[in-house]
Amino acid sequence: MSKKLIAFALAGIFALSMVAPAKAATIEELTILFNDLLAKYNVLLAQVGQPTGAAAVCFNTDLQKGMTSDDVKNLQIKLGVTPTSGYFGTITLAAVKTFQTANGIINTGYVGPLTRAALNALYCAAVTTYPAGCTSAVGFSTTTGLSCSGVVSYPAGCTSAVGFSTTTGAPCSTTVTYPEGCTSVVGFSPTTGLSCAGTTTTSAAGVEGSMTLIQNPIPGSGTVTLYGGDVNKEIAAYKIKAINSDLRIKRFIFQFGTGGVDFPWRDISTLSIWDGTTLVKEISASSANFAEITFATTYTFQIDGLDVLVTKDTEKVLSLKATALSIPQYIGNITVLIPANGVRATDSTGLNVYGPGAALGIHTFAAALALAPTVTVTADSANPAAGNVIASITDVSRTDLMKININVVGVNMTFKGGSITLTTDSNDILSGLELYDDTTLLASAADPGPGATATWSTYTLAVPAGTSKVLTVKGVLPANPAASSQLKLDMPATTGLTGIDSNGTARNNGATGAVAGNTQRVYTIAPTFAYSTSGYTVSGSNPNGGHPNDLGSASISFTVTANGGDIYIATTTTMTDTLNGGTASAVAATGVITFTTNPTAAGTAKVTISGTDVTYNYSTTSADTISTVASGIVTAIGANATTTALVAATSSAGVVNLTAKTAGYAGNSITYSATTTASTGITVTPIASTNMTGGINATASSDAWSCNTPGETTTNANFWRIPNGNTATCTFTDQITNTNTSAAGWFQPTLTNISWMTSATTTGGIDQNWGLTTLKTSQFYLGI
């Protein structure tokens, strides 16, 4: 047929030259006509000169066993299956598996995207692209005016020489080389006169590559937890290195495991691949997108259609992220790994590259309903220490009784309520309790009475995750309260703070969230004491044949502020201190409290350790004995953070044994006392404040102290007088001797008692041994 067309064209040209025109044509017109016919002739000649091969076949749909179609028939023809019935049976299945194995594809027998790409690379014809403004190789472009015969051929799935084929994954960098002087396959070279149809096609040089693939650590430690509602949370990460060639990552296969108990899609809504912070592709994690390996145990999930470049000899980390269902239905651990050859890439030659060579180790993540906040409640650093508070004689007043630090981690919290326990109220004087956020009143509570718990009125306090909040509990005092009243608050565990987290779950301060307050003494006239400075010097050898440098001179300076009226402090020895000392071999100071005679009436036993009270309520109806009372006091000491920090306690047959937690000081600066409220039955010793004993012995001599202006001596010179509203600085000095000639140690003078009164009399004074714990020197070493 082609030969006939060529002959027809030649005949037309010959006839044209023989027919006498009605009007003589010009040479230019004949030349144009001749050249047009010659161009058509050359096109036909070029087409005849091109080889004709087998018909091109492209596979655009997935095929599997049991199907009947023309695509199956074409598949059978290409794979050499007979008969070519078009039915996908056992013989066709075996042929597909053989083809997959030969092309590095998992031999499932299913003709999916990977298998179709390999088939199309072999059997799908190249597409032809014409110059702009052309629809064929004949004529001239409507946009550029150039000849349309400049045809360029690209591989299947390509429309230019850039990128990779959408059909085969092979590079589109195939080029066409024309003979010298030619710009297309049409006509003859103006340089050589030879036909331009003799073109050759070459591909850009490529290099075969390979990859290494390893797990990459993800932030944090331990098992990742995927909480309900989490969005794009990283559950695994992989580091890929391209070796010898650029690689383009095309596909991931992941294997999920649930330990034979459930299905991953009951927790996960989507799975996605990320290149750093850039989303590469996200796929629904529906059950239809998981392929079952073992029922309720192992499933694979494929994410393909990727095109992530890893440059030659560089590494790139790609992450697998999951979005959780808002309410997960399977709560437990899920494992994820990449099986052998689970990652496919193409190198610069267009060849498929697979990795890893063996299945990688697993990442594990746990599915959970919702992230629970961590709420930590402690006494704030500004929690009022034991001391004196001043009430008004004429007006209602407020005093800080406790400061609580709340720290929230993980999930936002909104606190709504809670409770507070009034452990001590010696004169039942409180008018009420108030809870403040800085200066904002949050809630109030009525006075619950001594030993009872008050519940806060409802409030709203938002504490975002990662932040802290300090709350202050104030006591409301009536005008002119009873003198020397004592107040102490404790926040109970679990019920102290209640609220709701941002997931809608009720929360509280937990079983370990108790906070202890300190005892405050309420006065209308009283001093307040504060540490100012301290110092010491070490020298000499004592005259008793001791060691060098066993004499010390120490000083403690403190301020005294008069509140509500003038304050008088005795200038004599009513101000005392405890001298602590010790060595590496020193023992801890000890103390003993003894209960005698079983109770015959209900009551309360109270033990005070360095100003902190612990109590035990006993009753004859519950068969309490002195043994249970002593045991109850030991339990109360262990439950109180302040007393536990100072002493360890044990009991036996009504005796409480105290041992200081820190060894090496004479007395360890710890005082203790005990009382009971029952009028009959149980008795206790000691009944007054007693210093614990033990440690290295030392003596202090030449104790002296003085106060500066506005402190002034009275007419009888027995008192320093500090006028109301004024603050004086007083200094106490010690001369210290280490009397242990065979041991050396560290010493630390501590002011433990200050006697004060509200008038210049020798009666009615108060020996204050509380709230003075900061009035001490640094440690220094004697007796080297």
C-alpha positions in Angstrom: 0.0 0.0 0.0 2.8 2.4 0.9 4.5 1.6 -2.4 1.3 2.5 -4.2 1.0 5.8 -2.4 4.6 6.7 -3.3 4.0 5.8 -6.9 0.8 7.9 -6.9 2.7 10.9 -5.5 5.5 10.5 -8.2 2.9 10.2 -10.9 1.2 13.3 -9.7 4.5 15.2 -9.9 5.2 13.9 -13.4 1.7 14.7 -14.7 2.0 18.2 -13.3 5.1 18.8 -15.3 3.4 17.5 -18.6 0.1 19.4 -18.5 0.0 22.7 -20.3 -1.7 25.2 -18.0 -4.4 27.5 -19.2 -2.3 30.3 -17.8 1.5 30.0 -17.7 2.7 29.5 -14.1 5.7 31.4 -12.9 8.9 29.7 -11.9 8.4 30.7 -8.3 4.9 29.1 -8.2 6.1 25.9 -9.7 9.0 25.8 -7.2 6.6 26.1 -4.3 4.3 23.4 -5.6 7.2 21.1 -6.3 8.7 21.6 -2.8 5.3 20.9 -1.1 4.8 17.7 -3.0 8.4 16.7 -2.3 7.9 17.2 1.5 4.9 14.9 1.4 6.9 12.4 -0.5 9.7 12.5 2.0 7.2 11.9 4.9 5.9 8.8 3.2 9.4 7.7 2.4 10.4 8.1 6.1 7.4 6.1 7.3 8.2 3.3 4.9 11.9 3.3 6.1 11.0 2.9 9.8 10.8 -0.6 11.1 7.5 -2.1 12.2 7.5 -4.2 15.4 4.9 -6.1 17.5 1.8 -4.2 18.5 2.2 -2.2 21.7 0.3 -3.4 24.7 -0.2 -1.3 27.9 -1.6 -2.6 31.2 -3.6 0.1 33.0 -5.8 -2.0 35.4 -4.9 -4.5 38.2 -5.5 -8.2 37.3 -5.9 -11.2 39.5 -6.9 -14.9 39.5 -10.5 -15.5 38.5 -10.9 -12.5 36.1 -11.8 -12.8 32.4 -10.9 -9.8 30.1 -9.0 -8.7 27.0 -6.3 -7.4 29.3 -5.8 -11.0 30.7 -5.6 -12.2 27.1 -2.9 -9.7 26.3 -1.1 -10.7 29.6 -1.2 -14.3 28.4 0.2 -13.4 25.0 3.1 -11.5 26.5 3.9 -14.1 29.1 3.6 -17.0 26.6 0.6 -18.7 28.3 -1.4 -21.0 26.1 -4.2 -21.2 25.4 -4.8 -17.4 25.3 -8.3 -17.7 26.5 -8.5 -14.4 28.4 -9.3 -16.3 31.7 -6.9 -15.8 34.6 -6.4 -19.3 35.9 -3.7 -21.4 37.6 -1.3 -21.4 34.6 -1.5 -17.6 34.2 -1.0 -17.2 38.0 2.2 -19.3 37.9 3.5 -17.3 34.9 2.9 -14.0 36.7 4.8 -15.3 39.8 7.7 -16.3 37.6 7.7 -12.8 36.0 7.5 -11.1 39.4 10.5 -13.1 40.7 12.6 -12.3 37.7 11.8 -8.6 38.1 12.5 -8.3 41.9 8.8 -8.1 42.8 7.2 -10.0 45.7 5.7 -13.0 43.9 2.1 -12.8 45.0 0.6 -13.5 41.6 -1.4 -10.3 41.8 -0.8 -7.9 38.9 -0.8 -4.6 40.8 1.0 -1.3 40.2 4.5 -2.8 40.5 3.9 -5.7 38.2 2.1 -3.5 35.6 5.0 -1.0 35.6 7.4 -3.8 34.8 5.1 -5.1 32.0 4.6 -1.6 30.5 8.4 -1.0 30.5 8.7 -4.0 28.2 5.5 -3.9 26.0 4.0 -0.4 26.1 4.9 1.7 23.1 6.5 5.1 23.3 4.4 8.2 22.8 5.0 10.7 20.1 5.1 14.4 20.9 4.8 17.1 18.2 6.2 20.6 18.2 3.9 23.4 19.6 1.0 24.2 17.4 1.2 20.9 15.5 -1.2 17.9 15.6 0.8 15.7 13.2 4.2 15.7 11.4 2.7 17.3 8.3 2.5 21.0 7.6 3.6 24.0 9.7 2.9 25.1 13.3 0.0 27.4 13.8 1.9 29.2 16.6 5.5 29.2 15.5 5.2 28.8 11.7 8.0 26.2 11.8 7.7 22.8 10.1 5.7 20.2 12.1 8.1 17.4 10.9 10.4 17.9 14.0 9.0 14.9 15.8 10.6 13.9 19.1 10.0 10.5 20.7 10.0 9.9 24.5 9.6 6.7 26.5 6.2 5.5 27.5 4.7 7.7 30.3 6.8 10.7 29.4 5.9 14.0 27.7 9.4 15.5 28.0 13.0 14.5 28.8 12.6 15.6 32.4 11.7 13.4 35.3 10.6 9.8 35.3 7.9 7.8 33.4 4.5 7.7 35.2 4.0 4.3 33.6 7.3 2.5 34.0 9.2 4.6 36.5 12.2 4.8 34.1 13.9 8.1 33.4 12.4 10.3 30.7 15.9 11.5 29.6 15.9 9.6 26.3 17.2 11.9 23.5 17.0 11.7 19.7 20.1 12.3 17.5 19.7 13.4 13.9 22.2 13.1 11.0 24.4 16.1 10.3 22.5 19.1 9.0 19.1 17.6 10.0 16.6 18.9 12.5 13.9 16.3 11.9 13.3 12.9 10.2 11.9 14.6 7.1 13.8 15.6 4.0 17.5 15.5 3.2 20.5 17.1 4.9 21.5 20.4 3.3 25.0 19.6 4.4 25.5 16.0 3.2 22.5 15.6 0.9 21.7 12.3 2.7 18.2 11.4 4.0 17.3 12.7 7.5 15.3 9.6 8.2 18.4 7.7 9.5 18.0 8.8 13.2 19.4 7.1 16.2 17.9 7.1 19.7 20.1 7.1 22.8 19.4 7.5 26.5 21.3 9.7 29.0 24.0 7.8 30.8 22.8 6.4 34.1 24.5 4.5 37.0 23.0 1.5 38.8 22.5 2.3 42.5 21.7 0.5 45.7 20.5 1.6 49.2 21.0 1.0 52.8 18.0 1.3 55.1 18.1 1.4 58.9 15.8 2.4 61.8 16.2 6.0 63.0 15.6 6.9 66.6 12.5 9.0 67.2 12.4 11.7 69.9 11.8 10.6 73.5 12.5 7.3 75.1 10.6 4.0 75.5 7.4 3.2 73.8 5.6 6.0 71.9 2.0 6.4 73.0 -0.6 7.3 70.4 -3.5 8.9 72.3 -7.0 9.3 71.0 -7.2 12.4 68.9 -3.4 12.7 68.3 -2.7 14.1 64.8 0.3 13.1 62.7 2.3 11.6 65.6 5.6 10.0 64.6 5.5 6.3 65.3 8.6 5.2 63.3 11.4 6.7 61.3 13.9 5.3 58.8 17.3 6.5 57.4 17.9 5.8 53.7 21.3 6.2 52.0 21.6 6.3 48.2 24.8 4.5 47.1 26.5 5.1 43.6 23.4 6.8 42.1 20.6 9.2 42.9 17.5 7.2 44.1 13.9 8.1 43.9 11.8 6.4 46.7 8.6 5.1 45.1 7.0 2.8 47.7 6.9 1.7 51.3 5.4 -1.5 52.7 4.9 -1.7 56.4 4.0 -4.7 58.6 1.8 -4.1 61.6 1.4 -6.5 64.5 -1.2 -6.6 67.3 -0.1 -9.8 69.1 -3.1 -11.8 67.9 -5.7 -9.7 69.8 -7.1 -7.0 67.5 -6.7 -4.9 64.3 -4.6 -1.8 63.8 -7.4 0.1 62.0 -9.4 0.2 65.2 -7.0 2.8 66.6 -5.6 4.6 63.5 -7.4 6.8 61.1 -4.6 7.7 58.7 -0.9 6.8 58.0 1.5 9.1 56.2 5.1 9.5 55.0 6.9 12.7 56.0 10.2 14.2 54.7 11.1 16.3 57.7 8.1 18.6 58.2 6.9 18.1 54.6 4.0 15.7 54.1 4.8 13.3 51.2 1.6 11.2 51.1 -1.2 10.3 53.4 -3.5 7.3 53.1 -6.6 6.3 55.0 -5.9 3.5 57.5 -9.2 1.7 56.7 -9.4 -2.0 56.9 -9.5 -2.1 53.0 -6.0 -0.7 52.8 -4.5 -3.4 55.1 -3.5 -6.8 53.6 -4.0 -9.7 56.0 -1.0 -12.0 56.7 -2.4 -13.6 59.8 -5.8 -13.0 61.2 -5.9 -10.4 64.0 -2.1 -10.6 64.2 -0.1 -9.4 61.2 -1.1 -7.0 58.4 0.8 -5.1 55.7 0.1 -1.6 54.6 1.5 -0.1 51.3 2.1 3.5 50.6 3.1 4.0 46.9 3.0 6.7 44.3 5.9 8.5 46.1 8.7 10.3 44.4 11.2 11.3 47.1 14.7 12.1 45.9 17.7 10.9 47.8 20.8 12.3 46.2 23.8 10.1 45.5 25.9 9.2 48.6 23.7 11.2 51.0 21.2 10.1 53.6 17.6 11.1 54.2 15.3 10.3 57.1 11.6 9.6 56.3 9.1 9.3 59.1 5.9 7.3 59.4 3.2 9.2 61.2 -0.2 8.2 62.4 -3.4 10.0 63.2 -5.4 8.3 65.9 -9.2 7.8 66.1 -10.8 10.1 68.6 -11.9 7.1 70.6 -9.5 4.2 70.0 -11.2 0.8 70.3 -8.1 -1.4 70.8 -6.0 -0.3 73.7 -2.6 -1.9 73.7 0.8 -2.1 72.0 1.1 -2.2 68.2 4.4 -3.0 66.4 5.5 -1.8 63.0 8.4 -2.9 60.8 9.5 -2.8 57.2 9.8 -6.3 55.7 12.6 -7.4 53.4 12.4 -5.5 50.1 9.6 -3.4 51.5 11.1 -0.2 50.1 11.3 0.3 46.3 13.3 3.1 44.6 14.5 3.7 41.1 18.1 4.6 40.2 19.4 6.9 37.5 19.2 4.1 34.9 15.6 3.5 35.7 16.1 0.2 37.4 14.2 -0.8 40.5 16.2 -0.9 43.7 14.9 -2.7 46.8 15.7 -2.7 50.5 16.2 -3.7 53.2 17.8 -7.0 52.6 16.2 -8.4 55.7 13.2 -7.2 57.8 14.1 -4.3 60.1 13.6 -4.4 63.8 10.3 -3.2 65.2 9.1 0.1 66.5 6.4 -0.2 69.1 3.7 2.3 69.9 0.9 2.0 72.4 -2.6 3.1 71.7 -4.4 4.8 74.6 -7.7 6.5 75.1 -6.4 9.9 76.1 -3.3 11.5 77.5 -3.5 11.9 81.2 -2.0 15.0 82.8 0.7 14.7 85.5 -0.3 17.0 88.3 2.4 17.7 90.9 1.4 19.5 94.1 4.0 20.7 96.6 4.6 23.3 99.2 5.8 26.4 97.5 9.3 27.8 98.4 7.4 30.8 99.9 5.2 28.6 102.0 5.0 30.4 105.4 7.5 29.0 107.9 6.4 28.5 111.5 6.2 31.9 113.2 4.1 34.7 114.5 1.2 36.4 112.7 -0.3 39.7 113.9 -4.0 40.2 114.1 -5.8 43.5 114.4 -7.4 44.5 117.7 -10.2 46.5 116.0 -10.7 44.9 112.5 -11.1 41.6 110.7 -7.7 40.6 109.2 -6.2 38.0 106.9 -3.0 36.0 107.2 -1.2 33.7 104.8 -1.4 30.1 106.2 -0.2 28.1 103.2 1.3 28.5 99.7 0.8 25.6 97.2 2.7 25.1 94.0 0.7 23.3 91.2 2.6 22.0 88.2 0.7 20.4 85.2 2.4 18.4 82.5 1.0 16.7 79.3 -2.6 17.9 79.2 -4.3 21.2 80.2 -6.1 21.1 83.5 -9.0 23.2 84.8 -9.4 23.0 88.6 -12.9 23.4 90.0 -12.8 22.6 93.7 -11.0 20.7 96.5 -10.6 20.8 100.3 -8.4 21.9 103.1 -7.9 20.4 106.6 -7.7 22.7 109.7 -5.3 20.5 111.6 -4.8 22.9 114.5 -7.0 25.8 115.8 -6.1 26.0 119.5 -8.8 28.6 120.3 -11.2 28.0 117.4 -10.8 31.6 116.3 -11.0 31.4 112.5 -13.9 33.2 110.8 -13.2 31.4 107.5 -10.7 30.3 104.9 -10.0 31.8 101.4 -8.2 30.6 98.3 -6.3 33.1 96.1 -4.6 33.0 92.8 -2.1 35.9 93.4 -4.5 38.7 94.4 -7.6 37.1 92.9 -10.0 35.4 95.3 -11.0 32.0 93.8 -13.0 30.4 96.5 -13.9 30.5 100.2 -14.8 28.0 102.9 -16.4 28.2 106.3 -14.4 27.5 109.4 -14.6 23.7 109.7 -13.4 23.6 113.3 -10.2 22.1 114.7 -9.2 18.8 113.0 -12.0 19.0 110.4 -11.9 19.4 106.6 -13.4 22.3 104.7 -14.6 22.1 101.1 -14.0 25.1 98.7 -16.8 26.7 96.9 -16.8 26.1 93.2 -14.2 28.0 91.2 -12.5 27.9 87.8 -8.7 27.9 87.5 -7.1 27.0 84.2 -3.5 25.7 84.3 -2.1 24.9 80.8 0.2 22.0 80.4 3.8 22.9 81.0 3.0 25.7 83.4 2.9 26.1 87.2 0.6 28.1 89.4 1.0 29.2 93.1 -2.1 29.3 95.2 -2.3 31.0 98.6 -4.6 29.9 101.5 -5.5 32.7 103.8 -7.1 32.5 107.2 -9.7 35.2 108.1 -9.2 36.3 111.7 -11.7 38.2 113.8 -10.8 41.4 115.6 -8.8 41.0 118.8 -8.6 37.1 118.7 -7.6 35.1 121.7 -3.9 35.5 122.6 -1.4 32.9 121.5 -3.9 31.0 119.3 -2.3 28.5 117.0 -3.3 27.7 113.4 -2.1 25.0 111.1 -3.5 23.8 107.7 -2.8 20.7 105.7 -4.0 19.9 102.1 -5.2 16.3 101.9 -4.1 13.9 99.2 -6.6 13.1 96.4 -9.3 15.5 97.5 -7.1 18.6 98.0 -7.6 19.7 94.4 -10.2 18.5 91.9 -10.9 19.4 88.3 -11.1 18.2 84.7 -8.5 17.8 82.0 -8.8 18.9 78.4 -9.9 15.4 77.4 -13.0 15.7 79.7 -11.6 13.3 82.4 -12.0 14.2 86.1 -8.6 14.5 87.9 -7.2 15.4 91.3 -4.0 16.0 93.1 -3.4 12.2 93.5 -2.5 9.9 96.4 0.8 11.5 96.9 -0.4 15.1 96.6 -0.7 16.0 100.3 0.9 19.3 101.4 1.7 20.2 105.0 1.5 23.7 106.4 3.4 25.1 109.4 2.0 26.2 112.7 1.3 29.9 113.0 0.9 31.6 116.4 -1.7 34.5 116.4 -1.0 37.6 118.5 -2.2 41.2 118.5 1.3 42.2 119.8 4.4 40.2 118.9 7.8 40.4 117.3 8.8 38.8 114.0 12.4 37.6 113.6 14.4 37.3 110.4 18.0 36.2 109.6 20.4 39.0 108.7 24.1 37.8 108.6 26.4 35.5 110.4 30.2 34.8 110.6 32.9 32.9 112.5 36.6 32.7 113.1 38.7 29.7 114.1 42.0 29.9 116.1 44.3 28.7 118.8 44.5 25.5 120.8 42.4 25.2 124.0 44.3 25.1 127.3 43.1 21.5 128.0 45.7 20.0 125.6 43.3 19.9 122.6 44.0 20.1 118.9 45.2 23.2 117.0 42.4 25.3 115.6 39.8 24.1 118.1 38.6 27.5 119.3 35.9 29.3 117.4 34.2 32.6 117.6 30.8 32.8 115.9 28.2 35.6 115.5 24.5 35.6 114.3 22.8 38.8 113.4 19.0 38.9 113.0 16.3 41.5 112.9 13.5 42.0 115.4 10.4 43.9 114.3 7.8 45.1 116.9 4.2 44.6 115.6 1.1 46.0 117.3 3.0 47.4 120.3 6.4 47.7 121.9 8.5 44.6 122.3 10.9 43.9 125.1 13.7 41.3 124.9 15.7 40.4 128.0 19.4 41.2 127.9 20.2 38.3 130.2 20.8 34.6 129.4 17.1 34.0 128.4 18.3 34.0 124.8 19.9 30.6 124.2 21.4 28.7 121.3 22.3 25.1 120.5 25.9 24.3 119.5 26.0 21.5 117.0 29.2 19.5 116.2 30.3 16.3 114.6 32.7 14.1 112.8 32.5 11.4 110.2 32.1 8.8 112.9 29.6 10.8 114.9 26.2 9.3 115.7 22.8 10.8 115.2 21.1 12.5 118.1 18.2 10.6 119.7 15.1 11.3 121.8 12.6 9.1 123.7 8.8 9.7 124.3 7.1 7.3 126.8 3.4 6.7 127.1 2.2 5.0 130.3 -1.2 3.6 131.5 -3.7 2.6 128.9 -6.3 5.3 128.1 -9.6 5.3 130.1 -11.1 8.1 128.0 -11.0 9.3 124.4 -8.4 11.9 123.7 -5.5 13.1 121.4 -1.8 12.6 121.8 0.3 15.3 120.2 4.0 15.2 119.6 5.8 18.4 118.4 9.1 18.0 116.6 11.0 21.3 116.1 7.7 23.2 115.9 5.8 20.7 113.7 2.8 18.9 115.3 1.7 15.3 114.6 -1.3 13.8 116.4 -3.1 10.5 117.1 -6.7 10.4 118.2 -7.3 7.4 120.6 -10.5 5.9 122.0 -11.3 3.3 124.5 -14.0 1.9 122.2 -11.4 0.8 119.7 -9.3 -1.0 122.3 -6.5 1.6 122.1 -3.5 1.0 124.3 -0.3 2.8 124.9 1.2 0.5 122.2 -1.3 1.6 119.6 -0.9 5.3 120.6 2.9 5.0 120.2 2.4 3.2 116.9 -0.1 5.8 115.7 2.4 8.6 116.5 5.1 6.8 114.5 2.7 6.6 111.5 1.8 10.3 111.8 5.5 11.2 111.9 6.1 9.1 108.7 3.2 10.8 106.9 4.4 14.3 107.6 7.1 15.4 105.2 8.6 18.0 107.6 9.0 15.6 110.5 10.2 12.8 108.3 12.9 15.0 106.9 14.2 15.5 110.5 13.8 12.1 112.3 13.1 8.5 111.9 10.7 7.0 114.4 10.0 3.5 115.8 7.8 2.3 118.7 7.6 -0.6 121.1 5.3 -1.1 124.1 4.3 2.5 124.4 7.8 4.0 123.8 8.5 6.2 120.7 12.2 6.3 119.8 13.4 9.2 117.7 16.6 9.3 115.7 17.9 12.3 113.8 18.3 11.8 110.1 21.6 13.7 110.0 24.4 12.4 112.2 27.3 14.4 113.5 25.9 17.2 115.6 25.4 17.6 119.3 21.6 17.5 119.5 21.1 18.0 115.8 19.1 21.2 116.5 16.0 19.1 117.1 13.6 19.7 119.9 10.6 17.5 120.8 7.7 17.5 123.2 4.5 15.5 123.9 1.2 16.1 125.5 -2.3 14.4 125.7 -5.7 15.9 126.0 -7.4 13.2 128.1 -7.9 14.1 131.7 -7.7 10.5 132.9 -5.8 7.4 132.0 -2.9 7.9 129.6 0.1 10.0 130.6 3.2 10.9 128.6 6.8 12.1 129.1 8.4 14.4 128.3 5.7 17.0 128.7 8.0 20.0 127.9 10.3 20.9 125.0 13.4 18.7 125.2 16.6 18.8 123.0 17.6 15.6 121.4 21.0 14.4 122.6 24.0 12.9 120.9 26.9 13.7 118.5 30.2 15.4 119.3 30.3 17.3 122.5 31.3 21.0 122.6 30.9 23.9 125.0 30.1 27.5 124.5 31.2 30.3 126.8 31.0 34.0 126.9 27.6 34.2 125.2 26.6 37.8 124.6 24.2 39.8 122.5 23.2 43.3 121.8 20.7 45.3 119.6 21.4 48.5 117.7 19.2 51.6 117.4 16.1 51.8 117.5 16.6 49.0 120.1 17.2 50.7 123.5 17.7 49.5 127.0 15.2 50.3 129.7 15.8 52.1 133.0 16.7 48.8 134.7 18.9 47.7 131.8 17.4 44.2 131.8 15.6 44.6 128.5 16.1 45.8 125.0 13.0 47.8 124.0 12.0 47.9 120.3 9.3 50.6 119.7 6.1 49.6 117.9 6.6 49.5 114.1 10.4 49.7 114.3 13.0 47.1 113.4 16.3 46.6 115.2 19.2 44.4 114.3 20.5 42.3 117.1 23.7 40.2 117.2 24.4 37.1 119.3 28.0 35.9 119.8 29.5 32.6 120.9 32.9 31.5 122.0 33.2 27.8 121.2 35.6 25.1 122.4 35.8 21.6 121.1 36.2 19.6 124.3 36.7 16.3 122.6 40.5 15.8 122.6 40.3 12.7 120.4 37.9 13.8 117.6 37.4 16.7 115.3 34.3 17.8 113.5 32.0 20.4 112.0 30.2 22.9 114.2 27.3 25.2 113.7 25.8 27.5 116.4 22.0 27.9 116.0 19.8 30.3 117.9 17.0 28.2 119.4 15.2 30.4 122.0 14.4 34.1 122.3 12.5 35.4 125.4 10.3 38.4 124.7 7.4 40.2 126.4 5.1 43.2 125.8 6.2 45.1 128.9 9.3 45.6 130.9 8.4 43.0 133.5 9.9 39.7 134.6 6.6 37.8 134.4 4.3 36.9 131.5 7.1 36.5 129.0 7.2 34.1 126.1 10.1 31.8 125.4 9.8 31.5 121.6 11.5 28.4 120.2 9.6 28.3 116.9 10.2 30.1 113.6 14.0 30.5 114.3 15.4 27.8 112.1 17.2 30.2 109.8 19.1 31.9 112.7 22.4 30.1 112.5 25.9 30.3 111.1 27.6 28.3 108.4 29.4 25.1 109.4 33.0 25.4 110.5 35.6 22.8 111.5 37.3 22.6 114.9 40.0 20.3 116.3 42.2 19.4 113.3 
